[in-house]
Amino acid sequence: MGISLLILAVPSAATVAGEGGLTVHIDNLRNAKGVVHLCLTRDPARFPDCKGDPQALTTSFAAGPNKVAHFDRLAPGTYAIAAIHDENGNGKLDTLALVPREGFGFSKNPAIRFGPPKFREAQFVIGAGTQEQRIKIRYLL
């Protein structure tokens, strides 16, 4: 799956008219170890790792119950989110024989088959106002 994330600051100013906001709820963390990394992108070619996407927004926070992240001042458009529960805090999704050893999730909680979902399976639209996404973290090992 190979998700690795840059850590960038998320804008926190109030939403301007025409811009949208996003609240992301993280559910199903199996423990409070490590860090949760989120990557928000509009670029289907850069999903799910946001690698090389200068417009991607990423954030990280300590793992634990009832975690919520906020993204403000988002331009209207189509987005997708990837999340990882980096239990050992090494900044990447660890795998064993290409199977994720740590938790992962995506906006809209699409079915997981062989590899990560396509952008279109996780996409959602941001308009004016605040949207919500609830991501269920999944573990395969």
N, C-alpha and C positions, 0 to 999 in steps of 0.2 A: 504494500500500500504506500509506503514511503512518504508519509506526511511529515514535513519539517516546517517550522514556522519562524518567521522573523518576529521580533517583539517590537511593536510600534505603539505610540500613544494613540488613544482613541479620543477624538474631539469630544469635549464635554460641555460646550456652550449650549444655550437654549436653541431649540430648533427654529429656523427662520422660515417665514411663509414660503410654501412651495417645496421645502425640504422635509424629509421624513425622519422619524426616529425608529429605533428597533430595540426591543427588549428580548433578550435570549435567556430562557430558563434551562438549566442543565439538570436533568433527572437521571437517577439510577447509578450514581457513582458508587462503586463497591466499597470504597474506603476514603479516608481523608488524607491519604498519602500523596505527596507530590503536587503537581500543578495541572490546571486545565488550560489548554491553549485553544483559542478560537481564531478562525481565519474567515473573513467576509470578503467576497470578491464578486465582481460583475463580469469577469472574463472567463468564459467556458474553457478556454485553452489552459488557464492557470488553476483550474479546480481539480483536485481538492487542496493542493499544497500551497497555493498562492505564490509559488516560487517565480521570481521574475516579474511579478505584477506590482508596478510602482503605485497603483491606486488601491491595492488591497489594504484592508484595515485588519489588524490583528491585536489581540489582547491576551493576557495571561493572568491567572489569579490562583490562589491557594485552593486546593481541592477541599471539599467538605459538603455537608448537606445544604440543600436549598440555595444553590448558587445561581446568581442572576448577573448578566452583563448588559450594559447599555451602549448603544451606538447612536450618536446624535448627528444632526446636520447632514443627513445622507441625501444625495441627489436622487430624484425619482428614477426608477429603473428596476431591472431584474437582477437579483442577487442570489447567492447560495452561500451556505456556511458549512465549514468542516470543523469538527472539534476532536481533540484527543485528550485523554486522561493520562498524562505523563507521570506515572506513579513514581519513577525513580529520578525525575527532574533533570534528565539529560537533554531535553529540548527536542526530542524526536519520538516517533512511534516505533517502539521496539518490535521486531518480528522474529519468529522462529520458523524457518522453512517457508517464508513469505506469508505466514499467518500472524496477524497482530497479537502480541502478548499483552498489550495494554488496551484500554478502552478507547472507543472512537464513536463518533456520531455525526449526523448530517441534518441540515434543515429538512423539514418535512418527513424525517425518519423513513426514507425509502427502504425497500427490501434490499438486503445485501446478498449478492450472489458471488461471483468470482471477481474480487477486487472492489474498489470503491464505486459508488454510483456515478452516473453521468451527471453533468451540470443540470440538464433538463429535469432530472428526477428529484433534484434538491432545490430547484429554483422557486423563488417567490418574488412578489412585486412590492416595492416600496413606493408609496405616494406621499401625499401630505399627511401629517398626523403620525401617530406611533403604531407600529405593527408589533406583533409578538410571534416568536418561534419557541417551541418547546422541543429540545433535543434530548432524546433518550440515549444515553451512553450504553454501548454494547461491548461485551467481552466474549472472545472466542476461546481463550485459554484461561 
